[in-house]
Amino acid sequence: MQKIKLTAANHLNTNRFAPPRSPLSLAPIVAVITASLLIAAPAVAQLSYTFTSGPGGDGFTWPPSPTGMLDSSSFATPDDVHIYNDIGNNLFFDDQYQVAGNAPGISNAAMWGNPTSIGLGTVDFDLFFSATQDLSFNFAWSVGGAPENTPEEVYIYVEDFEGRATDFYWSLASTYTGLGGFDGYTDRISITTGNLFDDYFNVDGEQLVDIVYVSIYVGDIDTGGGPSSEFAIDNFDLDGGIGGGGEVFPSVNNGSIDVTGSTLGRTSLRGAGNFTGGLEVTNGTVSTTTFSTQLLPGGDLSDAGQVNGATIFAGQSIYTPNLVSIDRLLPSASYSSDLRVINDLNASDPDNDVTLLLRLAEAPQLSAPSPVDVSLGEKVTLANAAAPVNGHRASVEVTGSSISGPFSVTGYDLDAPCKPGEMIEGDAAFDRFGRLSGNHDGLFTVSLQMTFYVNQINTFLENAEPVADEQWTLEAALADIPSDNASYDSQTPLGPGRVGVNSASTAATIVGGITASTGNVSMNLAAATTGSSTGVLQQSAAVSFTTASPVYAIQMTYRDEDICPSVTESNLRLLYFNSGAADWQLAVNGNSDGGSGATFFAGSFDAFVATLGGAPLSSALGTHGVDPANNHAWAIVDHAADFGVGEVGKSCGVKGDLDNNGIVNLDDYVIWQNCLEGPGIIVPPACAIADCDADQDVDLSDFAIFAESFGI
């Protein structure tokens, strides 16, 4: 069986060598790809592409400029046409080509590129699609530099669903003014299964039953860095690309669907000005004709100007945007009218009617955010008012969110819709671990945009306006939790968020670590033991394990007002009480290595963990740090102990113990009263002991601290 060169006359060709990628080596590869993509022979496709994005084009968005499709990438259309780019360069879908627009059949947006070798031996692009009997498209290419640089033929490989394959050269019948003013070559390439036979005998050597794969080789215009070159494809049709059975008819998606008798709807937000509707018309006949449109009486829409005797070529689709209109100030409702499409030059072509529907929608009416008490389990709620009777209301959908404070909110996922008469309810949670007792506040902010739903489908809302962010205040009251415990299994994390204790002045929690065996960890908050030389800010936390102590990170939270003048905040460390020495020492000194691995990190525990690159905490035993911005001191240890926060070698004593006898009683009150001067009055050095809040004066704020400790 002879291999054919497909032309209008279907002449034989035996005078061209195959391109660098041999079809014999390509066929089995393609067969494998096809089998992996297609499980059963799909239905016959019928569509057209002009490579124009949007509702007036192909109905979807092609890869946008300036990037287009990168080399060695792929793109799938909503019609399941897959394009694979292997031209060694980007593949574009716009009208920015250099000279391709000079070729008949290439106009406005097209698929085009500048091929270049990438050292793989192939420079082509491939298309997979549903089984079709006929494939046609306008093709043009050009090479600058000399008249003979542009080939007159293009190599094409074709395969059917069952693996039958053939290849051929298509003679490009026409010339046009190409790059450098030299001839480029162009033609309408039409491929049909009636001329295709299994030349490689992959199956049976018989005629191809359909077409599902096409590879177009453009390496012949790869100049390897020489003169520039360009190819373009436009008006890509499968099975004729029309659905009207030889009629002029109303359509969508560039003629792929005949919408005669259907309703085509669009939606706009109410407001000032007119909202218009248009229609695409396709010539499904084989001849050029003219068409007109007619607005039929009895509808709601105003005539915005009809088409009268417009020329439309065979297979062409034309979109006219402004045929009907409605005043956007009218009440929210659906307004419709019937439109008729007429083939002017063929009386036997029946007129085709379609209904154009324009909806006017009210703006979303959202509930005002109110404070959310997370302690009571209140939800973060956003409600949209119901649509007016017989009318419409726009929805909103979430485009982003942010949160501040020790809270989290779930339920406001990206694209989550809040439709008319519905609501979004988010579950808020408060992270108590490491927090001091008392009231905690935060903010939850959601970014929104307008949208519109028709039968649960998110559709385009024209004239949509920006939507202000919605923001909720989150509140939580945390009571004292003096003791806590948690069970753990082998190789499970101890934190964060597993165990923790807190009071108004101190909090402690385990923020990292993994256990080697099953057991239980407990924490208890108590007044700090007095040390021989070093005092501890307020309370201490006793940590114990029922199994051997693992390597873990413990973090404690302190208050600024508990830092006495003798202590420098940046020198605060996590300490442990060494009962043998009857004093507080660095927590890491109690580790199994005796503190030899002690390393200080100025910053938060989370910031330190980020430096580990995924290494386990055991590799950082002895690291400890202070985070003044968040009032945290932390350490990585492997022992159980009574932990506290303080500066080694410094003691504050008990706040209010003005005579330093270990108790706060009326004797201390007399000292305080004698030093009382009032706010803003700097006290003499002798009264510094009465300045409990270290603000250089003695006033009622100091008395409040004194009173808090009275009787200790």
C-alpha positions as CSV (number, residue, x, y, z in Angstrom):
1,M,0.0,0.0,0.0
2,Q,1.4,3.4,-1.0
3,K,1.8,6.3,1.3
4,I,0.0,9.3,0.0
5,K,0.6,13.0,0.0
6,L,-2.9,14.5,0.6
7,T,-3.7,17.4,-1.7
8,A,-6.8,18.7,-3.3
9,A,-6.0,16.3,-6.2
10,N,-4.8,13.5,-4.0
11,H,-1.6,13.0,-5.9
12,L,1.2,10.5,-5.1
13,N,4.4,11.7,-3.5
14,T,7.6,9.7,-3.3
15,N,10.2,12.4,-3.4
16,R,10.4,13.6,0.2
17,F,12.5,12.2,3.0
18,A,10.8,11.6,6.4
19,P,11.5,14.3,9.1
20,P,14.1,13.6,11.8
21,R,11.5,11.7,13.9
22,S,10.8,8.6,11.9
23,P,7.1,7.7,11.7
24,L,8.0,4.1,12.2
25,S,9.5,4.9,15.6
26,L,6.6,7.2,16.4
27,A,3.7,4.9,15.8
28,P,4.1,2.4,18.7
29,I,4.8,5.3,21.1
30,V,1.6,7.0,20.1
31,A,-0.3,3.8,20.4
32,V,0.7,3.5,24.0
33,I,-0.2,7.1,24.8
34,T,-3.6,6.7,23.1
35,A,-4.4,3.5,25.0
36,S,-3.5,5.2,28.3
37,L,-5.8,8.2,27.7
38,L,-8.8,6.6,26.1
39,I,-10.5,3.6,27.7
40,A,-13.3,3.2,25.2
41,A,-13.9,4.7,21.8
42,P,-15.5,8.1,22.5
43,A,-18.4,9.6,20.7
44,V,-17.8,11.5,17.5
45,A,-16.8,15.1,18.2
46,Q,-18.2,18.1,16.4
47,L,-16.7,21.5,17.2
48,S,-14.8,24.5,15.9
49,Y,-12.1,26.7,17.4
50,T,-10.9,30.1,16.3
51,F,-8.5,30.2,19.3
52,T,-10.3,33.2,20.7
53,S,-11.0,33.3,24.4
54,G,-14.3,34.3,26.0
55,P,-18.1,34.0,25.4
56,G,-17.8,35.7,22.0
57,G,-15.1,33.3,21.0
58,D,-14.6,29.6,21.8
59,G,-16.4,29.9,25.2
60,F,-13.4,29.3,27.4
61,T,-10.0,30.8,28.1
62,W,-7.0,29.7,26.0
63,P,-3.6,29.9,27.7
64,P,-3.2,33.7,28.0
65,S,-0.4,35.9,26.7
66,P,2.4,36.8,27.2
67,T,3.2,33.3,28.3
68,G,0.8,31.1,26.3
69,M,1.8,27.4,26.5
70,L,5.3,26.7,27.7
71,D,7.4,24.2,25.7
72,S,6.9,20.5,26.8
73,S,3.5,21.4,28.4
74,S,-0.1,20.5,27.6
75,F,-3.5,22.1,27.6
76,A,-7.0,20.5,27.6
77,T,-10.0,22.3,26.4
78,P,-13.5,21.8,28.0
79,D,-14.3,19.7,24.9
80,D,-11.5,17.3,25.8
81,V,-9.1,18.3,23.0
82,H,-5.6,17.9,24.4
83,I,-2.7,20.0,22.9
84,Y,0.9,19.0,23.6
85,N,3.5,21.6,22.8
86,D,6.9,20.2,21.7
87,I,8.0,23.0,19.3
88,G,10.9,24.0,21.5
89,N,9.3,27.4,22.2
90,N,6.1,28.9,23.6
91,L,2.8,28.3,21.8
92,F,0.5,31.3,21.6
93,F,-3.2,31.9,21.2
94,D,-3.6,35.5,20.1
95,D,-3.1,37.8,17.2
96,Q,0.5,38.9,17.9
97,Y,2.0,36.8,15.1
98,Q,4.4,38.5,12.7
99,V,3.1,37.8,9.2
100,A,0.6,34.9,9.5
101,G,-2.3,37.3,9.2
102,N,-1.3,37.8,5.5
103,A,-2.3,34.2,4.8
104,P,-5.9,33.5,3.8
105,G,-7.8,31.9,6.7
106,I,-5.5,33.2,9.4
107,S,-7.2,36.2,11.1
108,N,-7.6,37.7,14.6
109,A,-6.5,35.2,17.2
110,A,-4.8,32.0,16.0
111,M,-2.6,29.2,17.5
112,W,0.9,30.1,16.4
113,G,4.6,29.8,17.4
114,N,8.2,30.2,16.4
115,P,9.7,26.6,16.4
116,T,13.2,26.0,17.5
117,S,15.3,22.8,18.0
118,I,15.7,21.8,21.6
119,G,18.1,18.9,20.9
120,L,15.4,16.1,21.1
121,G,15.2,15.4,17.4
122,T,11.6,16.4,17.2
123,V,9.9,19.8,16.8
124,D,6.2,19.3,16.6
125,F,2.9,19.7,18.4
126,D,0.3,16.9,19.0
127,L,-3.5,16.9,19.4
128,F,-5.6,14.3,21.0
129,F,-9.4,14.5,20.8
130,S,-12.6,12.5,20.7
131,A,-13.1,10.3,17.7
132,T,-13.8,12.2,14.5
133,Q,-14.2,11.4,10.8
134,D,-13.0,14.7,9.4
135,L,-10.5,17.2,10.6
136,S,-9.7,20.6,8.8
137,F,-7.9,23.7,9.7
138,N,-6.1,26.7,8.0
139,F,-2.3,26.3,8.1
140,A,0.4,28.8,7.2
141,W,4.2,29.0,7.7
142,S,7.0,31.1,6.7
143,V,10.8,31.3,7.0
144,G,12.7,34.6,6.5
145,G,16.0,34.9,4.7
146,A,15.5,33.5,1.2
147,P,12.7,32.4,-1.1
148,E,13.5,28.7,-0.9
149,N,13.7,28.6,2.9
150,T,9.9,27.9,3.4
151,P,8.9,24.3,2.6
152,E,5.9,23.8,0.3
153,E,4.8,20.7,2.2
154,V,4.0,19.9,5.9
155,Y,4.4,16.4,7.4
156,I,1.5,15.0,9.3
157,Y,1.1,11.8,11.3
158,V,-2.5,10.5,12.1
159,E,-3.7,7.6,14.3
160,D,-7.1,6.1,15.1
161,F,-8.5,4.8,18.4
162,E,-7.4,1.2,17.7
163,G,-3.9,2.1,16.8
164,R,-4.0,2.2,13.0
165,A,-1.6,4.9,11.8
166,T,-0.4,6.7,8.7
167,D,1.7,9.7,7.7
168,F,1.8,11.9,4.7
169,Y,3.0,15.2,3.3
170,W,0.4,17.8,2.6
171,S,1.2,20.2,-0.3
172,L,0.4,23.8,0.7
173,A,-1.4,25.1,-2.4
174,S,-1.1,28.9,-1.9
175,T,1.5,31.5,-1.2
176,Y,1.4,34.8,0.8
177,T,3.8,37.5,1.8
178,G,5.9,36.0,4.5
179,L,8.8,36.9,6.7
180,G,11.3,39.2,5.0
181,G,8.9,39.7,2.1
182,F,9.5,36.2,0.8
183,D,6.8,33.7,0.0
184,G,5.1,31.8,2.8
185,Y,3.0,28.8,2.1
186,T,-0.6,28.2,3.3
187,D,-3.6,26.0,2.7
188,R,-6.8,24.7,4.2
189,I,-5.8,21.2,5.4
190,S,-8.7,18.7,5.3
191,I,-8.2,15.2,6.5
192,T,-10.8,12.4,6.3
193,T,-10.7,8.8,7.2
194,G,-11.8,7.9,3.6
195,N,-8.1,8.6,2.5
196,L,-6.3,7.1,5.5
197,F,-5.0,3.5,5.8
198,D,-2.9,1.7,8.3
199,D,0.5,2.1,6.6
200,Y,2.4,0.7,9.6
201,F,0.2,-2.4,10.0
202,N,-0.1,-1.7,13.7
203,V,-3.6,-3.4,13.5
204,D,-4.7,-4.8,10.2
205,G,-3.6,-2.4,7.3
206,E,-7.1,-1.4,6.8
207,Q,-8.7,2.0,6.5
208,L,-8.7,4.1,9.7
209,V,-12.1,4.1,11.3
210,D,-11.7,7.4,13.0
211,I,-9.1,10.0,14.0
212,V,-8.1,10.6,17.6
213,Y,-4.5,11.7,17.3
214,V,-2.6,14.1,15.0
215,S,1.0,15.1,15.1
216,I,2.1,18.1,12.9
217,Y,5.9,18.4,12.3
218,V,7.2,21.9,12.2
219,G,10.9,21.1,12.4
220,D,11.2,21.9,8.7
221,I,11.1,25.6,9.5
222,D,13.4,25.3,12.5
223,T,16.4,27.5,11.4
224,G,18.6,26.6,14.4
225,G,19.2,30.2,15.3
226,G,19.2,31.4,11.7
227,P,16.4,33.5,10.1
228,S,13.2,33.8,12.1
229,S,10.3,31.4,11.3
230,E,6.6,31.2,12.1
231,F,3.6,28.9,11.7
232,A,0.0,29.4,12.5
233,I,-3.3,27.4,12.7
234,D,-6.8,28.9,12.7
235,N,-10.4,27.8,12.2
236,F,-9.9,24.3,13.6
237,D,-12.9,22.1,12.8
238,L,-13.8,18.5,13.8
239,D,-16.5,16.8,11.8
240,G,-17.2,20.1,10.0
241,G,-17.4,22.0,13.3
242,I,-21.1,22.7,12.9
243,G,-24.3,21.2,14.3
244,G,-27.0,22.7,12.1
245,G,-27.3,20.1,9.4
246,G,-26.9,22.5,6.6
247,E,-28.7,25.5,8.2
248,V,-27.9,29.0,9.3
249,F,-28.7,28.7,13.0
250,P,-28.2,30.3,16.5
251,S,-25.2,28.6,18.3
252,V,-22.7,28.7,21.1
253,N,-19.1,27.7,21.5
254,N,-18.2,28.8,17.9
255,G,-20.9,26.8,16.3
256,S,-20.4,23.5,18.2
257,I,-23.9,23.5,19.6
258,D,-27.2,24.5,17.8
259,V,-29.4,26.3,20.4
260,T,-32.5,26.6,18.3
261,G,-35.5,26.5,20.7
262,S,-33.3,27.0,23.7
263,T,-33.0,29.8,26.2
264,L,-29.7,31.7,26.5
265,G,-29.4,33.7,29.8
266,R,-27.1,36.3,31.1
267,T,-27.2,38.1,34.5
268,S,-26.3,41.7,35.5
269,L,-26.3,43.5,38.8
270,R,-29.0,46.2,39.0
271,G,-27.8,49.8,38.5
272,A,-27.7,52.6,36.0
273,G,-27.5,52.1,32.3
274,N,-28.7,49.4,29.9
275,F,-27.8,45.7,30.0
276,T,-27.6,44.1,26.5
277,G,-27.7,40.6,25.1
278,G,-26.3,39.2,21.9
279,L,-26.2,36.0,19.8
280,E,-23.8,33.9,17.9
281,V,-25.0,32.7,14.5
282,T,-23.3,29.9,12.5
283,N,-23.5,29.1,8.8
284,G,-23.8,25.3,8.6
285,T,-24.2,25.3,4.9
286,V,-21.5,24.8,2.3
287,S,-22.1,28.2,0.7
288,T,-21.7,31.9,1.6
289,T,-24.9,33.6,2.4
290,T,-26.3,36.5,4.3
291,F,-28.4,36.4,7.5
292,S,-30.7,38.7,9.4
293,T,-32.1,38.6,12.9
294,Q,-35.6,39.7,14.0
295,L,-36.9,40.5,17.5
296,L,-40.3,38.9,17.8
297,P,-43.1,40.8,19.5
298,G,-44.6,40.0,22.9
299,G,-41.3,40.0,24.9
300,D,-39.9,42.1,27.6
301,L,-36.6,43.2,26.0
302,S,-36.0,46.4,23.9
303,D,-34.6,46.2,20.4
304,A,-31.0,47.3,20.5
305,G,-30.5,47.0,16.7
306,Q,-30.9,43.8,14.6
307,V,-28.6,42.3,12.0
308,N,-29.8,42.9,8.5
309,G,-28.2,41.1,5.5
310,A,-24.8,40.4,7.1
311,T,-22.5,38.2,5.0
312,I,-21.5,34.9,6.6
313,F,-19.2,32.4,5.0
314,A,-19.6,28.6,4.9
315,G,-18.7,27.2,8.3
316,Q,-18.3,30.7,9.8
317,S,-19.7,31.7,13.2
318,I,-20.4,35.4,13.9
319,Y,-21.2,36.8,17.4
320,T,-23.3,40.0,17.5
321,P,-23.1,41.4,21.1
322,N,-25.9,44.0,21.2
323,L,-29.3,42.9,19.9
324,V,-31.6,43.3,22.9
325,S,-31.4,45.4,26.0
326,I,-33.1,46.1,29.4
327,D,-32.9,49.1,31.7
328,R,-30.9,48.1,34.8
329,L,-33.0,50.3,37.0
330,L,-36.0,48.0,36.5
331,P,-36.9,45.7,39.4
332,S,-34.9,42.5,39.9
333,A,-36.5,39.9,37.6
334,S,-36.0,37.8,34.5
335,Y,-36.7,39.5,31.2
336,S,-36.9,37.7,27.9
337,S,-37.8,37.9,24.3
338,D,-37.7,35.6,21.3
339,L,-35.2,36.2,18.5
340,R,-35.4,34.8,15.0
341,V,-32.4,33.9,12.7
342,I,-33.1,34.0,9.0
343,N,-31.0,32.7,6.1
344,D,-31.8,35.6,3.6
345,L,-30.6,33.8,0.4
346,N,-32.2,30.4,1.0
347,A,-35.9,30.4,1.5
348,S,-35.8,26.6,2.1
349,D,-33.7,27.0,5.2
350,P,-36.3,27.2,8.0
351,D,-36.1,30.2,10.4
352,N,-34.6,29.4,13.7
353,D,-35.9,30.9,17.0
354,V,-34.1,31.3,20.3
355,T,-35.0,33.0,23.6
356,L,-32.7,35.6,25.0
357,L,-33.1,36.0,28.8
358,L,-31.6,38.9,30.8
359,R,-31.7,38.7,34.6
360,L,-31.4,41.7,36.8
361,A,-30.1,40.8,40.3
362,E,-30.0,42.8,43.5
363,A,-26.7,43.2,45.3
364,P,-25.9,40.8,48.1
365,Q,-27.4,41.9,51.5
366,L,-25.1,40.5,54.1
367,S,-25.6,40.3,57.8
368,A,-23.5,42.6,60.0
369,P,-20.8,40.7,61.8
370,S,-21.3,40.5,65.6
371,P,-18.7,39.5,68.2
372,V,-18.2,35.8,68.5
373,D,-17.7,34.3,72.0
374,V,-15.7,31.3,71.3
375,S,-15.9,30.1,74.9
376,L,-19.6,29.6,74.5
377,G,-19.3,27.8,71.1
378,E,-20.7,30.6,69.1
379,K,-20.2,30.3,65.3
380,V,-18.8,32.8,62.8
381,T,-21.9,33.4,60.7
382,L,-22.3,35.2,57.4
383,A,-25.9,35.4,56.0
384,N,-27.2,36.7,52.7
385,A,-30.8,38.0,52.5
386,A,-33.3,36.0,50.4
387,A,-33.9,37.1,46.8
388,P,-37.0,39.3,46.2
389,V,-40.2,37.6,45.1
390,N,-39.9,36.6,41.5
391,G,-36.5,38.3,41.4
392,H,-32.8,37.5,41.9
393,R,-30.0,38.4,44.4
394,A,-26.3,38.0,43.8
395,S,-24.3,35.6,45.9
396,V,-20.8,36.2,47.4
397,E,-18.0,33.7,47.5
398,V,-14.9,33.6,49.7
399,T,-11.7,34.7,48.0
400,G,-9.4,34.7,51.1
401,S,-9.3,35.0,54.9
402,S,-6.9,36.1,57.6
403,I,-6.9,35.7,61.4
404,S,-5.2,37.3,64.3
405,G,-4.9,36.1,67.9
406,P,-4.9,32.6,69.3
407,F,-7.9,31.4,67.3
408,S,-8.7,29.3,64.2
409,V,-11.8,29.3,62.1
410,T,-13.0,26.5,59.7
411,G,-15.8,26.6,57.2
412,Y,-14.7,29.6,55.2
413,D,-12.9,27.7,52.4
414,L,-11.8,29.4,49.2
415,D,-14.8,29.7,46.8
416,A,-17.3,28.9,49.6
417,P,-20.6,30.5,48.4
418,C,-23.1,32.5,50.5
419,K,-26.2,32.3,48.3
420,P,-29.4,34.2,48.7
421,G,-31.4,33.0,51.8
422,E,-28.4,31.0,52.9
423,M,-25.4,31.4,55.3
424,I,-21.9,30.3,56.0
425,E,-21.3,29.0,59.5
426,G,-17.7,28.8,60.6
427,D,-16.5,26.9,63.7
428,A,-14.1,29.0,65.8
429,A,-11.6,27.4,68.2
430,F,-9.4,29.0,70.8
431,D,-5.9,27.8,71.4
432,R,-5.5,27.9,75.2
433,F,-2.1,26.3,75.3
434,G,0.6,28.7,76.5
435,R,-2.0,31.5,77.2
436,L,-2.4,33.3,80.5
437,S,-5.8,33.2,82.2
438,G,-8.2,36.0,81.3
439,N,-9.9,37.5,78.3
440,H,-8.4,37.0,74.8
441,D,-9.4,38.8,71.6
442,G,-8.7,38.3,67.9
443,L,-10.0,39.2,64.5
444,F,-11.2,37.0,61.7
445,T,-11.4,38.7,58.3
446,V,-12.9,37.4,55.1
447,S,-12.5,38.7,51.5
448,L,-15.5,38.3,49.2
449,Q,-16.5,38.8,45.6
450,M,-19.9,38.9,43.9
451,T,-21.1,36.0,41.9
452,F,-24.3,34.4,40.7
453,Y,-25.7,30.9,40.7
454,V,-28.1,29.4,38.2
455,N,-29.2,25.8,39.1
456,Q,-26.3,25.4,41.5
457,I,-23.8,26.5,38.8
458,N,-21.6,29.5,39.4
459,T,-22.1,31.8,36.4
460,F,-20.7,35.1,35.3
461,L,-22.3,38.2,36.9
462,E,-21.9,41.3,34.7
463,N,-21.5,44.7,36.3
464,A,-20.5,43.1,39.5
465,E,-19.2,45.5,42.1
466,P,-16.4,45.1,44.8
467,V,-17.6,43.7,48.1
468,A,-16.1,45.0,51.4
469,D,-14.3,42.6,53.7
470,E,-16.3,41.2,56.5
471,Q,-14.6,41.1,59.9
472,W,-15.6,39.5,63.2
473,T,-14.2,40.1,66.7
474,L,-13.4,36.8,68.4
475,E,-13.5,36.6,72.2
476,A,-12.6,33.8,74.6
477,A,-12.3,33.8,78.4
478,L,-9.7,31.4,79.8
479,A,-10.1,30.3,83.4
480,D,-7.2,29.0,85.6
481,I,-6.1,25.5,84.8
482,P,-3.7,24.6,87.6
483,S,-3.2,21.0,86.5
484,D,-3.4,19.0,83.3
485,N,-2.4,15.7,81.8
486,A,-2.4,13.8,78.5
487,S,-1.8,10.2,77.5
488,Y,0.5,9.4,74.7
489,D,1.4,6.5,72.4
490,S,4.8,5.5,71.1
491,Q,6.1,7.8,68.4
492,T,3.2,10.3,68.8
493,P,3.9,14.1,69.3
494,L,3.7,15.5,72.8
495,G,2.8,18.9,71.4
496,P,1.8,21.5,70.6
497,G,-1.8,21.5,71.8
498,R,-1.7,18.4,74.0
499,V,-1.1,19.5,77.6
500,G,-0.8,22.8,79.4
501,V,-1.5,24.8,82.6
502,N,-2.2,28.4,83.2
503,S,-3.0,31.2,85.6
504,A,-3.2,35.0,85.4
505,S,0.6,35.3,85.7
506,T,2.1,32.0,84.3
507,A,1.4,29.4,81.7
508,A,3.3,26.3,80.7
509,T,2.9,23.9,77.8
510,I,4.9,21.3,75.9
511,V,5.5,22.5,72.3
512,G,7.4,19.7,70.8
513,G,8.8,16.2,71.2
514,I,8.0,12.5,70.5
515,T,7.8,9.7,73.0
516,A,9.3,6.3,72.6
517,S,6.7,4.4,74.6
518,T,3.1,4.6,75.8
519,G,2.5,6.6,78.9
520,N,1.1,9.8,80.5
521,V,2.5,13.3,81.1
522,S,1.2,15.6,83.8
523,M,1.7,19.3,84.6
524,N,0.9,21.1,87.8
525,L,1.2,24.9,88.5
526,A,2.2,26.0,92.0
527,A,3.9,28.9,93.8
528,A,7.6,28.9,93.0
529,T,10.0,27.4,95.5
530,T,12.4,29.9,97.0
531,G,15.9,29.4,95.8
532,S,19.2,30.2,97.7
533,S,20.3,32.7,95.1
534,T,17.9,32.9,92.2
535,G,14.2,33.7,92.4
536,V,11.5,32.7,89.8
537,L,8.9,35.0,88.3
538,Q,5.6,34.1,90.0
539,Q,4.7,30.4,89.6
540,S,6.5,27.2,88.5
541,A,5.2,24.2,86.6
542,A,6.0,20.7,87.7
543,V,6.3,18.2,84.8
544,S,6.4,14.4,85.2
545,F,6.1,11.3,82.9
546,T,5.0,7.8,83.8
547,T,7.7,6.5,81.5
548,A,11.3,7.5,80.8
549,S,11.4,11.2,80.0
550,P,11.7,11.8,76.2
551,V,13.5,14.7,74.5
552,Y,10.8,17.4,74.5
553,A,10.5,21.2,74.4
554,I,8.8,23.0,77.2
555,Q,7.7,26.6,77.0
556,M,6.6,29.0,79.7
557,T,4.8,32.3,79.5
558,Y,5.3,35.2,81.9
559,R,3.9,38.7,82.4
560,D,5.9,41.9,81.8
561,E,4.7,43.4,85.1
562,D,6.4,40.5,87.0
563,I,9.8,41.5,85.8
564,C,11.4,43.3,88.7
565,P,14.1,46.0,88.3
566,S,16.9,43.6,89.1
567,V,16.1,41.3,86.1
568,T,16.7,42.1,82.4
569,E,14.1,40.5,80.2
570,S,16.5,39.4,77.5
571,N,18.4,37.5,80.2
572,L,15.4,35.5,81.2
573,R,15.8,31.8,80.8
574,L,13.8,28.6,81.4
575,L,15.1,27.3,84.8
576,Y,14.6,24.1,86.8
577,F,14.8,23.7,90.6
578,N,17.9,21.7,91.6
579,S,16.8,20.3,94.9
580,G,20.4,19.2,95.7
581,A,21.7,22.7,95.3
582,A,18.4,24.2,96.7
583,D,18.5,26.7,93.9
584,W,17.2,27.4,90.4
585,Q,19.5,26.6,87.5
586,L,19.3,26.6,83.7
587,A,16.8,23.9,82.7
588,V,19.2,22.5,80.1
589,N,21.7,21.8,82.9
590,G,19.5,19.1,84.2
591,N,19.7,17.1,80.9
592,S,21.4,13.8,80.6
593,D,24.5,15.5,79.2
594,G,24.8,17.8,82.2
595,G,24.2,20.8,80.0
596,S,27.2,20.3,77.8
597,G,24.9,20.8,74.7
598,A,23.5,24.1,76.0
599,T,23.1,26.6,73.1
600,F,21.2,29.8,73.4
601,F,18.8,31.0,70.6
602,A,17.4,34.6,70.7
603,G,13.9,34.1,69.4
604,S,10.8,31.9,69.4
605,F,10.8,28.2,69.5
606,D,9.0,28.1,66.1
607,A,11.7,30.2,64.6
608,F,14.4,27.9,65.9
609,V,12.6,24.8,64.6
610,A,12.6,26.4,61.2
611,T,16.4,26.2,61.3
612,L,16.5,22.5,61.9
613,G,15.4,21.6,58.3
614,G,13.3,18.7,59.6
615,A,15.9,17.2,61.9
616,P,14.5,15.8,65.2
617,L,14.6,17.7,68.5
618,S,17.0,15.1,69.9
619,S,19.6,16.6,67.6
620,A,19.2,19.9,69.4
621,L,19.1,18.8,73.0
622,G,20.2,21.7,75.2
623,T,19.0,24.5,72.9
624,H,17.1,27.1,74.9
625,G,15.8,30.6,74.2
626,V,13.8,33.6,75.1
627,D,11.1,35.4,73.0
628,P,10.5,38.8,74.6
629,A,8.0,39.7,71.8
630,N,5.6,37.0,73.0
631,N,6.8,36.7,76.7
632,H,8.1,33.1,76.2
633,A,11.0,31.2,77.6
634,W,11.7,27.7,76.3
635,A,14.2,24.8,76.4
636,I,14.7,21.4,74.8
637,V,15.3,19.0,77.7
638,D,15.1,15.3,78.5
639,H,14.3,15.3,82.2
640,A,11.2,15.9,84.3
641,A,11.4,18.7,86.8
642,D,9.9,21.8,88.4
643,F,10.3,24.5,85.8
644,G,10.2,28.3,86.1
645,V,11.3,31.5,84.4
646,G,14.0,33.8,85.9
647,E,17.5,35.2,85.4
648,V,20.3,33.1,86.9
649,G,21.8,34.8,89.9
650,K,19.0,37.4,90.2
651,S,16.1,37.3,92.7
652,C,13.0,39.5,92.8
653,G,11.7,38.1,96.0
654,V,7.9,38.1,96.5
655,K,6.2,41.2,95.0
656,G,5.1,43.2,98.0
657,D,7.6,41.7,100.5
658,L,9.1,45.1,101.2
659,D,11.0,44.1,104.3
660,N,12.3,41.0,102.5
661,N,11.3,38.6,105.2
662,G,9.6,36.1,102.9
663,I,6.0,37.1,103.8
664,V,3.7,40.0,102.8
665,N,1.9,41.4,105.8
666,L,0.9,44.7,107.5
667,D,4.6,45.6,108.1
668,D,5.1,45.7,104.4
669,Y,1.9,47.9,104.1
670,V,3.4,50.5,106.4
671,I,6.5,50.7,104.3
672,W,4.4,51.1,101.1
673,Q,2.2,53.7,102.7
674,N,5.2,55.8,103.8
675,C,6.5,55.8,100.2
676,L,3.2,56.6,98.5
677,E,3.5,59.7,96.4
678,G,1.2,59.1,93.5
679,P,1.5,58.5,89.7
680,G,4.3,60.1,87.8
681,I,6.3,61.2,90.9
682,I,9.7,59.6,90.9
683,V,10.4,58.1,94.3
684,P,13.8,58.3,96.1
685,P,16.1,55.3,96.0
686,A,15.0,54.3,99.5
687,C,11.5,53.7,98.3
688,A,12.4,51.7,95.2
689,I,11.4,48.6,97.1
690,A,7.8,49.9,97.1
691,D,7.8,50.4,93.4
692,C,6.3,47.0,92.7
693,D,5.5,47.6,89.0
694,A,9.0,49.2,88.3
695,D,7.6,52.4,86.8
696,Q,9.6,54.7,89.1
697,D,6.6,55.9,91.1
698,V,4.6,54.5,94.0
699,D,0.9,54.7,93.5
700,L,-2.3,52.5,93.6
701,S,-1.0,50.3,90.8
702,D,1.8,49.2,93.2
703,F,-0.8,48.7,95.9
704,A,-2.8,46.3,93.6
705,I,0.3,44.2,93.3
706,F,0.9,44.4,97.0
707,A,-2.6,43.4,97.7
708,E,-2.4,40.4,95.3
709,S,0.5,39.0,97.4
710,F,-0.9,39.9,100.8
711,G,-0.8,36.9,103.1
712,I,1.7,34.9,101.1
